[in-house]
């Protein structure tokens, strides 16, 4: 039986594929393990995309989704670089949103917290707001 992490990853990919279809993009899957989950042919460009499931966390405030950006490569943990992938697309199930994140948002980071609701104090400064990256 597949792990919970694998099932969540596949769910995120299904949401990405549905949204890509709605936008007129073509999605391809690699035939072997590689540094990206999907290729997306969108508006005349092909993007190598890493797809992530960003769920809520008990340690975070309401309205925040978190995802891990570390991967194992030959028994060591690494972060993604723009030489390997062009975008990270996060599925936020609690908000039913997909966020297309460019390298300046994720490169060199081991995790992300994406806010899909304003905090109670209304502060946006220093927050990664989902509304800026909805795809």
ROTIGU-843496 format. One record per residue: residue number from 1; residue in one letter; x, y negated, z of N, C-alpha, C, O in turn. Coordinates in Angstrom, 3 decimals, decimal comma. Example, Ala and Ser with C-alpha at 12.3 -4.5 7.8 and 13.67 -1.06 7.14 Angstrom:
+------+------+----------+----------+----------+----------+----------+----------+----------+----------+----------+----------+----------+----------+
: rolo : zafi :      n_u :      n_v :      n_w :     ca_u :     ca_v :     ca_w :      c_u :      c_v :      c_w :      o_u :      o_v :      o_w :
+------+------+----------+----------+----------+----------+----------+----------+----------+----------+----------+----------+----------+----------+
:    1 :    A :   13,190 :    5,690 :    7,800 :   12,300 :    4,500 :    7,800 :   13,200 :    3,300 :    7,800 :   14,236 :    3,319 :    8,465 :
:    2 :    S :   12,850 :    2,250 :    7,080 :   13,670 :    1,060 :    7,140 :   12,900 :   -0,030 :    7,870 :   13,409 :   -1,138 :    8,039 :
+------+------+----------+----------+----------+----------+----------+----------+----------+----------+----------+----------+----------+----------+
//
This chain:
+------+------+----------+----------+----------+----------+----------+----------+----------+----------+----------+----------+----------+----------+
: rolo : zafi :      n_u :      n_v :      n_w :     ca_u :     ca_v :     ca_w :      c_u :      c_v :      c_w :      o_u :      o_v :      o_w :
+------+------+----------+----------+----------+----------+----------+----------+----------+----------+----------+----------+----------+----------+
:    1 :    X :    0,835 :    1,177 :    0,000 :    0,000 :    0,000 :    0,000 :    0,887 :   -1,250 :    0,000 :    1,924 :   -1,285 :    0,662 :
:    2 :    X :    0,472 :   -2,258 :   -0,738 :    1,241 :   -3,499 :   -0,855 :    1,223 :   -4,275 :    0,458 :    0,256 :   -4,220 :    1,219 :
:    3 :    X :    2,312 :   -4,999 :    0,704 :    2,387 :   -5,809 :    1,925 :    1,467 :   -7,023 :    1,814 :    1,050 :   -7,417 :    0,725 :
:    4 :    X :    1,169 :   -7,594 :    2,961 :    0,333 :   -8,793 :    3,019 :    0,976 :   -9,925 :    2,206 :    0,284 :  -10,671 :    1,515 :
:    5 :    X :    2,294 :  -10,042 :    2,296 :    3,022 :  -11,080 :    1,552 :    2,880 :  -10,872 :    0,046 :    2,673 :  -11,830 :   -0,698 :
:    6 :    X :    2,990 :   -9,628 :   -0,400 :    2,850 :   -9,322 :   -1,828 :    1,446 :   -9,654 :   -2,308 :    1,279 :  -10,224 :   -3,386 :
:    7 :    X :    0,442 :   -9,306 :   -1,524 :   -0,953 :   -9,579 :   -1,900 :   -1,189 :  -11,086 :   -1,983 :   -1,826 :  -11,557 :   -2,925 :
:    8 :    X :   -0,686 :  -11,845 :   -1,016 :   -0,842 :  -13,301 :   -1,046 :   -0,133 :  -13,901 :   -2,259 :   -0,655 :  -14,819 :   -2,891 :
:    9 :    X :    1,043 :  -13,389 :   -2,582 :    1,769 :  -13,865 :   -3,757 :    1,000 :  -13,603 :   -5,043 :    0,936 :  -14,466 :   -5,918 :
:   10 :    X :    0,421 :  -12,427 :   -5,157 :   -0,370 :  -12,103 :   -6,343 :   -1,631 :  -12,956 :   -6,425 :   -2,039 :  -13,359 :   -7,514 :
:   11 :    X :   -2,246 :  -13,230 :   -5,284 :   -3,416 :  -14,112 :   -5,250 :   -3,037 :  -15,512 :   -5,756 :   -3,769 :  -16,114 :   -6,540 :
:   12 :    X :   -1,901 :  -16,013 :   -5,306 :   -1,421 :  -17,326 :   -5,764 :   -1,195 :  -17,313 :   -7,274 :   -1,545 :  -18,268 :   -7,966 :
:   13 :    X :   -0,611 :  -16,231 :   -7,780 :   -0,369 :  -16,123 :   -9,231 :   -1,685 :  -16,085 :  -10,009 :   -1,782 :  -16,685 :  -11,079 :
:   14 :    X :   -2,688 :  -15,395 :   -9,490 :   -3,992 :  -15,356 :  -10,162 :   -4,620 :  -16,747 :  -10,243 :   -5,195 :  -17,115 :  -11,267 :
:   15 :    X :   -4,509 :  -17,509 :   -9,171 :   -5,032 :  -18,879 :   -9,191 :   -4,266 :  -19,734 :  -10,197 :   -4,861 :  -20,549 :  -10,903 :
:   16 :    X :   -2,966 :  -19,552 :  -10,262 :   -2,156 :  -20,271 :  -11,247 :   -2,591 :  -19,909 :  -12,668 :   -2,765 :  -20,794 :  -13,505 :
:   17 :    X :   -2,765 :  -18,635 :  -12,940 :   -3,150 :  -18,192 :  -14,279 :   -4,520 :  -18,731 :  -14,669 :   -4,720 :  -19,143 :  -15,812 :
:   18 :    X :   -5,453 :  -18,733 :  -13,743 :   -6,783 :  -19,288 :  -14,018 :   -6,686 :  -20,775 :  -14,349 :   -7,278 :  -21,243 :  -15,321 :
:   19 :    X :   -5,936 :  -21,509 :  -13,533 :   -5,798 :  -22,958 :  -13,757 :   -5,075 :  -23,234 :  -15,069 :   -5,448 :  -24,159 :  -15,790 :
:   20 :    X :   -4,065 :  -22,464 :  -15,388 :   -3,342 :  -22,628 :  -16,644 :   -4,285 :  -22,426 :  -17,829 :   -4,244 :  -23,184 :  -18,798 :
:   21 :    X :   -5,132 :  -21,405 :  -17,747 :   -6,124 :  -21,158 :  -18,801 :   -7,036 :  -22,370 :  -18,964 :   -7,316 :  -22,788 :  -20,087 :
:   22 :    X :   -7,504 :  -22,938 :  -17,845 :   -8,380 :  -24,109 :  -17,891 :   -7,688 :  -25,305 :  -18,539 :   -8,345 :  -26,125 :  -19,181 :
:   23 :    X :   -6,377 :  -25,412 :  -18,379 :   -5,614 :  -26,535 :  -18,929 :   -5,101 :  -26,261 :  -20,345 :   -4,487 :  -27,132 :  -20,962 :
:   24 :    X :   -5,347 :  -25,067 :  -20,854 :   -4,880 :  -24,733 :  -22,199 :   -3,433 :  -24,304 :  -22,256 :   -2,827 :  -24,322 :  -23,327 :
:   25 :    X :   -2,863 :  -23,918 :  -21,127 :   -1,473 :  -23,455 :  -21,068 :   -1,428 :  -21,942 :  -21,251 :   -2,414 :  -21,245 :  -21,013 :
:   26 :    X :   -0,282 :  -21,454 :  -21,672 :   -0,065 :  -20,020 :  -21,833 :    0,862 :  -19,567 :  -20,718 :    1,897 :  -20,187 :  -20,472 :
:   27 :    X :    0,491 :  -18,488 :  -20,046 :    1,296 :  -17,950 :  -18,951 :    1,875 :  -16,613 :  -19,376 :    1,168 :  -15,758 :  -19,910 :
:   28 :    X :    3,173 :  -16,438 :  -19,134 :    3,852 :  -15,168 :  -19,409 :    4,516 :  -14,678 :  -18,135 :    4,950 :  -15,459 :  -17,289 :
:   29 :    X :    4,580 :  -13,346 :  -18,029 :    5,235 :  -12,716 :  -16,879 :    6,562 :  -12,129 :  -17,328 :    6,647 :  -11,531 :  -18,401 :
:   30 :    X :    7,602 :  -12,296 :  -16,512 :    8,866 :  -11,648 :  -16,870 :    8,725 :  -10,127 :  -16,789 :    7,953 :   -9,612 :  -15,980 :
:   31 :    X :    9,459 :   -9,429 :  -17,615 :    9,378 :   -7,961 :  -17,625 :   10,347 :   -7,324 :  -16,635 :   10,239 :   -6,133 :  -16,344 :
:   32 :    X :   11,294 :   -8,105 :  -16,114 :   12,219 :   -7,613 :  -15,087 :   12,289 :   -8,645 :  -13,962 :   11,901 :   -9,798 :  -14,146 :
:   33 :    X :   12,782 :   -8,228 :  -12,803 :   12,966 :   -9,146 :  -11,675 :   13,924 :  -10,248 :  -12,093 :   14,994 :   -9,986 :  -12,642 :
:   34 :    X :   13,525 :  -11,479 :  -11,827 :   14,387 :  -12,618 :  -12,138 :   14,079 :  -13,748 :  -11,160 :   13,329 :  -13,544 :  -10,205 :
:   35 :    X :   14,630 :  -14,908 :  -11,375 :   14,511 :  -16,013 :  -10,438 :   13,192 :  -16,754 :  -10,456 :   12,995 :  -17,656 :   -9,642 :
:   36 :    X :   12,281 :  -16,409 :  -11,352 :   10,987 :  -17,091 :  -11,427 :    9,877 :  -16,064 :  -11,535 :   10,103 :  -14,912 :  -11,904 :
:   37 :    X :    8,662 :  -16,512 :  -11,202 :    7,506 :  -15,617 :  -11,232 :    6,756 :  -15,646 :  -12,558 :    6,244 :  -14,622 :  -13,010 :
:   38 :    X :    6,693 :  -16,812 :  -13,175 :    5,947 :  -16,975 :  -14,421 :    6,642 :  -17,988 :  -15,322 :    7,356 :  -18,878 :  -14,861 :
:   39 :    X :    6,409 :  -17,822 :  -16,627 :    6,758 :  -18,842 :  -17,615 :    5,456 :  -19,500 :  -18,030 :    4,471 :  -18,816 :  -18,308 :
:   40 :    X :    5,445 :  -20,812 :  -18,073 :    4,245 :  -21,526 :  -18,468 :    4,570 :  -22,402 :  -19,669 :    5,424 :  -23,286 :  -19,601 :
:   41 :    X :    3,879 :  -22,140 :  -20,763 :    3,991 :  -22,932 :  -21,987 :    2,889 :  -23,986 :  -21,913 :    1,711 :  -23,689 :  -22,111 :
:   42 :    X :    3,295 :  -25,223 :  -21,625 :    2,330 :  -26,281 :  -21,348 :    2,763 :  -27,575 :  -22,019 :    3,852 :  -28,093 :  -21,773 :
:   43 :    X :    1,888 :  -28,080 :  -22,868 :    2,131 :  -29,340 :  -23,578 :    3,468 :  -29,344 :  -24,316 :    4,207 :  -30,328 :  -24,284 :
:   44 :    X :    3,766 :  -28,223 :  -24,983 :    4,953 :  -28,138 :  -25,823 :    6,257 :  -27,853 :  -25,099 :    7,322 :  -27,904 :  -25,714 :
:   45 :    X :    6,199 :  -27,556 :  -23,815 :    7,412 :  -27,235 :  -23,064 :    7,194 :  -25,947 :  -22,286 :    6,083 :  -25,657 :  -21,842 :
:   46 :    X :    8,262 :  -25,179 :  -22,128 :    8,192 :  -23,944 :  -21,351 :    8,856 :  -24,178 :  -20,002 :    9,997 :  -24,634 :  -19,923 :
:   47 :    X :    8,118 :  -23,857 :  -18,939 :    8,578 :  -24,056 :  -17,571 :    8,790 :  -22,714 :  -16,879 :    7,955 :  -21,816 :  -16,984 :
:   48 :    X :    9,906 :  -22,580 :  -16,175 :   10,138 :  -21,419 :  -15,306 :    9,575 :  -21,805 :  -13,938 :   10,033 :  -22,755 :  -13,304 :
:   49 :    X :    8,575 :  -21,047 :  -13,503 :    7,829 :  -21,438 :  -12,306 :    7,937 :  -20,368 :  -11,220 :    7,761 :  -19,177 :  -11,475 :
:   50 :    X :    8,227 :  -20,822 :  -10,016 :    8,162 :  -19,975 :   -8,831 :    6,817 :  -20,262 :   -8,175 :    6,503 :  -21,417 :   -7,887 :
:   51 :    X :    6,028 :  -19,232 :   -7,937 :    4,681 :  -19,393 :   -7,382 :    4,706 :  -19,019 :   -5,900 :    5,247 :  -17,983 :   -5,515 :
:   52 :    X :    4,113 :  -19,880 :   -5,083 :    4,106 :  -19,668 :   -3,635 :    2,700 :  -19,778 :   -3,070 :    1,882 :  -20,564 :   -3,548 :
:   53 :    X :    2,436 :  -18,990 :   -2,058 :    1,204 :  -19,053 :   -1,275 :    1,538 :  -19,899 :   -0,059 :    2,430 :  -19,549 :    0,714 :
:   54 :    X :    0,836 :  -21,003 :    0,120 :    1,110 :  -21,910 :    1,234 :   -0,074 :  -21,891 :    2,187 :   -1,085 :  -22,554 :    1,953 :
:   55 :    X :    0,058 :  -21,136 :    3,245 :   -1,037 :  -20,986 :    4,183 :   -0,878 :  -21,847 :    5,417 :    0,174 :  -22,440 :    5,655 :
:   56 :    X :   -1,938 :  -21,902 :    6,192 :   -1,901 :  -22,636 :    7,451 :   -1,019 :  -21,916 :    8,449 :   -0,739 :  -20,726 :    8,304 :
:   57 :    X :   -0,591 :  -22,633 :    9,446 :    0,265 :  -22,057 :   10,461 :   -0,219 :  -22,513 :   11,834 :   -0,629 :  -23,660 :   12,007 :
:   58 :    X :   -0,167 :  -21,619 :   12,790 :   -0,602 :  -21,959 :   14,143 :    0,268 :  -23,062 :   14,748 :   -0,180 :  -23,793 :   15,631 :
:   59 :    X :    1,513 :  -23,183 :   14,273 :    2,420 :  -24,184 :   14,829 :    2,263 :  -25,555 :   14,166 :    2,912 :  -26,516 :   14,579 :
:   60 :    X :    1,420 :  -25,656 :   13,156 :    1,220 :  -26,928 :   12,461 :   -0,184 :  -27,480 :   12,716 :   -1,105 :  -26,754 :   13,093 :
:   61 :    X :   -0,307 :  -28,745 :   12,503 :   -1,594 :  -29,413 :   12,676 :   -2,582 :  -28,971 :   11,605 :   -2,198 :  -28,417 :   10,575 :
:   62 :    X :   -3,855 :  -29,224 :   11,865 :   -4,891 :  -28,935 :   10,877 :   -4,619 :  -29,751 :    9,616 :   -4,195 :  -30,904 :    9,694 :
:   63 :    X :   -4,865 :  -29,146 :    8,455 :   -4,688 :  -29,851 :    7,195 :   -3,296 :  -29,762 :    6,621 :   -2,948 :  -30,510 :    5,707 :
:   64 :    X :   -2,485 :  -28,843 :    7,154 :   -1,115 :  -28,662 :    6,677 :   -0,929 :  -27,216 :    6,247 :   -1,294 :  -26,292 :    6,974 :
:   65 :    X :   -0,361 :  -27,024 :    5,061 :   -0,038 :  -25,693 :    4,561 :    1,481 :  -25,576 :    4,485 :    2,163 :  -26,522 :    4,092 :
:   66 :    X :    2,004 :  -24,417 :    4,861 :    3,446 :  -24,218 :    4,844 :    3,811 :  -23,047 :    3,942 :    3,031 :  -22,113 :    3,756 :
:   67 :    X :    5,014 :  -23,123 :    3,388 :    5,529 :  -22,016 :    2,596 :    7,037 :  -21,935 :    2,749 :    7,719 :  -22,945 :    2,928 :
:   68 :    X :    7,534 :  -20,730 :    2,674 :    8,961 :  -20,459 :    2,753 :    9,550 :  -20,565 :    1,342 :    8,962 :  -20,059 :    0,386 :
:   69 :    X :   10,690 :  -21,209 :    1,212 :   11,346 :  -21,344 :   -0,090 :   12,662 :  -20,582 :   -0,165 :   13,436 :  -20,777 :   -1,103 :
:   70 :    X :   12,919 :  -19,732 :    0,795 :   14,156 :  -18,956 :    0,776 :   13,907 :  -17,649 :    0,040 :   12,808 :  -17,096 :    0,059 :
:   71 :    X :   14,951 :  -17,181 :   -0,601 :   14,883 :  -15,897 :   -1,295 :   16,157 :  -15,128 :   -1,006 :   17,189 :  -15,722 :   -0,696 :
:   72 :    X :   16,089 :  -13,826 :   -1,105 :   17,271 :  -12,992 :   -0,880 :   17,908 :  -12,668 :   -2,215 :   17,236 :  -12,247 :   -3,156 :
:   73 :    X :   19,199 :  -12,867 :   -2,282 :   19,965 :  -12,571 :   -3,484 :   21,243 :  -11,875 :   -3,046 :   22,146 :  -12,499 :   -2,489 :
:   74 :    X :   21,307 :  -10,569 :   -3,307 :   22,458 :   -9,767 :   -2,907 :   22,740 :   -9,898 :   -1,416 :   23,858 :  -10,198 :   -0,998 :
:   75 :    X :   21,718 :   -9,670 :   -0,642 :   21,792 :   -9,639 :    0,818 :   22,115 :  -10,970 :    1,481 :   22,507 :  -10,990 :    2,648 :
:   76 :    X :   21,960 :  -12,084 :    0,768 :   22,102 :  -13,377 :    1,436 :   20,918 :  -14,255 :    1,049 :   20,384 :  -14,161 :   -0,056 :
:   77 :    X :   20,530 :  -15,096 :    1,971 :   19,374 :  -15,947 :    1,782 :   19,799 :  -17,250 :    1,118 :   20,769 :  -17,882 :    1,536 :
:   78 :    X :   19,067 :  -17,646 :    0,086 :   19,405 :  -18,860 :   -0,656 :   18,154 :  -19,666 :   -0,945 :   17,034 :  -19,162 :   -0,859 :
:   79 :    X :   18,364 :  -20,927 :   -1,290 :   17,268 :  -21,783 :   -1,725 :   17,296 :  -21,858 :   -3,250 :   18,281 :  -21,471 :   -3,880 :
:   80 :    X :   16,215 :  -22,355 :   -3,834 :   16,113 :  -22,462 :   -5,287 :   16,834 :  -23,709 :   -5,793 :   16,960 :  -24,708 :   -5,085 :
:   81 :    X :   17,306 :  -23,621 :   -7,046 :   17,931 :  -24,774 :   -7,691 :   17,236 :  -25,029 :   -9,021 :   16,573 :  -24,148 :   -9,568 :
:   82 :    X :   17,395 :  -26,250 :   -9,535 :   16,764 :  -26,575 :  -10,820 :   17,479 :  -25,913 :  -11,988 :   17,002 :  -25,998 :  -13,119 :
:   83 :    X :   18,606 :  -25,260 :  -11,749 :   19,243 :  -24,456 :  -12,798 :   18,491 :  -23,148 :  -13,010 :   18,560 :  -22,556 :  -14,087 :
:   84 :    X :   17,763 :  -22,691 :  -11,970 :   17,036 :  -21,421 :  -12,024 :   15,568 :  -21,575 :  -12,375 :   15,016 :  -20,787 :  -13,143 :
:   85 :    X :   14,937 :  -22,602 :  -11,806 :   13,506 :  -22,814 :  -12,020 :   13,241 :  -24,294 :  -12,297 :   14,041 :  -25,164 :  -11,953 :
:   86 :    X :   12,108 :  -24,547 :  -12,922 :   11,731 :  -25,924 :  -13,262 :   10,690 :  -26,498 :  -12,308 :   10,583 :  -27,716 :  -12,159 :
:   87 :    X :    9,932 :  -25,631 :  -11,670 :    8,875 :  -26,094 :  -10,771 :    8,536 :  -25,006 :   -9,768 :    8,741 :  -23,816 :  -10,009 :
:   88 :    X :    8,010 :  -25,451 :   -8,635 :    7,374 :  -24,563 :   -7,667 :    5,902 :  -24,934 :   -7,686 :    5,541 :  -26,102 :   -7,544 :
:   89 :    X :    5,057 :  -23,927 :   -7,863 :    3,615 :  -24,157 :   -7,801 :    3,104 :  -23,455 :   -6,550 :    3,257 :  -22,243 :   -6,396 :
:   90 :    X :    2,498 :  -24,233 :   -5,660 :    1,977 :  -23,697 :   -4,405 :    0,463 :  -23,627 :   -4,460 :   -0,211 :  -24,575 :   -4,863 :
:   91 :    X :   -0,050 :  -22,490 :   -4,048 :   -1,492 :  -22,335 :   -3,867 :   -1,799 :  -22,554 :   -2,398 :   -1,245 :  -21,872 :   -1,536 :
:   92 :    X :   -2,687 :  -23,510 :   -2,107 :   -3,108 :  -23,839 :   -0,752 :   -4,522 :  -23,283 :   -0,567 :   -5,489 :  -23,957 :   -0,920 :
:   93 :    X :   -4,664 :  -22,080 :   -0,027 :   -5,979 :  -21,434 :    0,031 :   -7,004 :  -22,177 :    0,887 :   -8,190 :  -22,183 :    0,554 :
:   94 :    X :   -6,574 :  -22,798 :    1,973 :   -7,536 :  -23,485 :    2,840 :   -8,171 :  -24,691 :    2,155 :   -9,274 :  -25,105 :    2,512 :
:   95 :    X :   -7,469 :  -25,252 :    1,168 :   -7,999 :  -26,395 :    0,412 :   -8,376 :  -25,993 :   -1,008 :   -8,920 :  -26,806 :   -1,756 :
:   96 :    X :   -8,092 :  -24,742 :   -1,391 :   -8,294 :  -24,234 :   -2,749 :   -7,669 :  -25,169 :   -3,780 :   -8,327 :  -25,591 :   -4,731 :
:   97 :    X :   -6,392 :  -25,487 :   -3,579 :   -5,643 :  -26,377 :   -4,475 :   -4,383 :  -25,705 :   -4,973 :   -3,811 :  -24,837 :   -4,313 :
:   98 :    X :   -3,965 :  -26,128 :   -6,157 :   -2,646 :  -25,773 :   -6,677 :   -1,840 :  -27,063 :   -6,776 :   -2,325 :  -28,065 :   -7,303 :
:   99 :    X :   -0,620 :  -27,038 :   -6,273 :    0,265 :  -28,196 :   -6,358 :    1,486 :  -27,833 :   -7,189 :    2,180 :  -26,858 :   -6,901 :
:  100 :    X :    1,743 :  -28,633 :   -8,227 :    2,907 :  -28,462 :   -9,100 :    3,988 :  -29,387 :   -8,561 :    3,862 :  -30,610 :   -8,632 :
:  101 :    X :    5,056 :  -28,795 :   -8,021 :    6,099 :  -29,567 :   -7,364 :    7,383 :  -29,589 :   -8,193 :    7,914 :  -28,532 :   -8,535 :
:  102 :    X :    7,885 :  -30,779 :   -8,520 :    9,122 :  -30,903 :   -9,286 :   10,349 :  -30,672 :   -8,390 :   10,224 :  -30,666 :   -7,165 :
:  103 :    X :   11,523 :  -30,485 :   -8,988 :   12,730 :  -30,175 :   -8,209 :   13,070 :  -31,167 :   -7,104 :   13,592 :  -30,756 :   -6,067 :
:  104 :    X :   12,799 :  -32,441 :   -7,283 :   13,170 :  -33,398 :   -6,232 :   12,390 :  -33,161 :   -4,937 :   12,777 :  -33,674 :   -3,887 :
:  105 :    X :   11,313 :  -32,404 :   -4,993 :   10,526 :  -32,093 :   -3,799 :   11,091 :  -30,875 :   -3,064 :   11,113 :  -30,862 :   -1,834 :
:  106 :    X :   11,550 :  -29,848 :   -3,796 :   11,908 :  -28,581 :   -3,172 :   13,379 :  -28,187 :   -3,244 :   13,813 :  -27,339 :   -2,464 :
:  107 :    X :   14,150 :  -28,761 :   -4,136 :   15,521 :  -28,265 :   -4,333 :   16,337 :  -28,371 :   -3,042 :   16,394 :  -29,423 :   -2,406 :
:  108 :    X :   16,959 :  -27,264 :   -2,679 :   17,807 :  -27,210 :   -1,499 :   17,070 :  -27,062 :   -0,181 :   17,705 :  -27,004 :    0,872 :
:  109 :    X :   15,752 :  -27,000 :   -0,213 :   14,959 :  -26,881 :    1,022 :   14,597 :  -25,415 :    1,267 :   14,399 :  -24,642 :    0,329 :
:  110 :    X :   14,515 :  -25,058 :    2,535 :   14,190 :  -23,678 :    2,878 :   12,695 :  -23,468 :    3,127 :   12,226 :  -22,331 :    3,168 :
:  111 :    X :   11,948 :  -24,562 :    3,292 :   10,500 :  -24,471 :    3,523 :    9,860 :  -25,814 :    3,204 :   10,531 :  -26,845 :    3,157 :
:  112 :    X :    8,554 :  -25,781 :    2,987 :    7,782 :  -27,005 :    2,758 :    6,525 :  -26,986 :    3,610 :    5,926 :  -25,937 :    3,843 :
:  113 :    X :    6,139 :  -28,167 :    4,068 :    4,845 :  -28,372 :    4,710 :    4,095 :  -29,384 :    3,850 :    4,526 :  -30,525 :    3,688 :
:  114 :    X :    2,976 :  -28,945 :    3,309 :    2,199 :  -29,787 :    2,401 :    0,907 :  -30,182 :    3,114 :    0,152 :  -29,326 :    3,576 :
:  115 :    X :    0,670 :  -31,472 :    3,195 :   -0,505 :  -31,976 :    3,899 :   -1,637 :  -32,186 :    2,892 :   -1,486 :  -32,925 :    1,919 :
:  116 :    X :   -2,777 :  -31,526 :    3,140 :   -3,941 :  -31,689 :    2,265 :   -5,069 :  -32,462 :    2,945 :   -6,104 :  -32,723 :    2,333 :
:  117 :    X :   -4,868 :  -32,824 :    4,204 :   -5,779 :  -33,716 :    4,931 :   -4,926 :  -34,764 :    5,619 :   -3,817 :  -34,476 :    6,069 :
:  118 :    X :   -5,441 :  -35,971 :    5,698 :   -4,724 :  -37,019 :    6,422 :   -4,621 :  -36,665 :    7,902 :   -5,550 :  -36,095 :    8,474 :
:  119 :    X :   -3,494 :  -37,004 :    8,517 :   -3,428 :  -36,810 :    9,967 :   -4,405 :  -37,759 :   10,663 :   -4,874 :  -38,724 :   10,059 :
:  120 :    X :   -4,703 :  -37,492 :   11,903 :   -5,675 :  -38,308 :   12,641 :   -5,269 :  -39,772 :   12,717 :   -6,131 :  -40,649 :   12,774 :
:  121 :    X :   -3,962 :  -40,048 :   12,717 :   -3,506 :  -41,443 :   12,771 :   -3,440 :  -42,097 :   11,391 :   -3,106 :  -43,278 :   11,285 :
:  122 :    X :   -3,757 :  -41,337 :   10,320 :   -3,798 :  -41,875 :    8,963 :   -2,444 :  -42,055 :    8,301 :   -2,378 :  -42,535 :    7,169 :
:  123 :    X :   -1,376 :  -41,687 :    8,966 :   -0,027 :  -41,889 :    8,424 :    0,244 :  -40,977 :    7,235 :   -0,020 :  -39,776 :    7,293 :
:  124 :    X :    0,775 :  -41,555 :    6,149 :    1,191 :  -40,789 :    4,977 :    2,712 :  -40,798 :    4,816 :    3,289 :  -39,881 :    4,232 :
:  125 :    X :    3,353 :  -41,845 :    5,342 :    4,801 :  -41,991 :    5,191 :    5,508 :  -40,775 :    5,785 :    5,244 :  -40,374 :    6,918 :
:  126 :    X :    6,399 :  -40,207 :    5,006 :    7,145 :  -39,049 :    5,459 :    6,410 :  -37,735 :    5,285 :    6,956 :  -36,680 :    5,609 :
:  127 :    X :    5,181 :  -37,771 :    4,779 :    4,389 :  -36,553 :    4,564 :    4,414 :  -36,175 :    3,091 :    4,375 :  -37,047 :    2,223 :
:  128 :    X :    4,480 :  -34,899 :    2,810 :    4,330 :  -34,398 :    1,450 :    2,826 :  -34,197 :    1,248 :    2,248 :  -33,219 :    1,722 :
:  129 :    X :    2,206 :  -35,139 :    0,535 :    0,758 :  -35,143 :    0,365 :    0,361 :  -34,348 :   -0,879 :    0,832 :  -34,633 :   -1,980 :
:  130 :    X :   -0,491 :  -33,368 :   -0,702 :   -0,946 :  -32,520 :   -1,805 :   -1,570 :  -33,347 :   -2,922 :   -1,386 :  -33,030 :   -4,098 :
:  131 :    X :   -2,302 :  -34,400 :   -2,576 :   -3,018 :  -35,204 :   -3,575 :   -2,089 :  -35,754 :   -4,665 :   -2,538 :  -36,022 :   -5,780 :
:  132 :    X :   -0,814 :  -35,920 :   -4,354 :    0,145 :  -36,448 :   -5,339 :    0,609 :  -35,406 :   -6,343 :    1,220 :  -35,757 :   -7,352 :
:  133 :    X :    0,332 :  -34,125 :   -6,088 :    0,883 :  -33,044 :   -6,915 :   -0,163 :  -32,061 :   -7,423 :    0,198 :  -31,009 :   -7,949 :
:  134 :    X :   -1,432 :  -32,370 :   -7,282 :   -2,478 :  -31,433 :   -7,703 :   -2,365 :  -31,160 :   -9,197 :   -2,216 :  -32,073 :  -10,009 :
:  135 :    X :   -2,440 :  -29,868 :   -9,537 :   -2,360 :  -29,441 :  -10,941 :   -3,660 :  -28,808 :  -11,332 :   -3,817 :  -28,375 :  -12,474 :
+------+------+----------+----------+----------+----------+----------+----------+----------+----------+----------+----------+----------+----------+
//
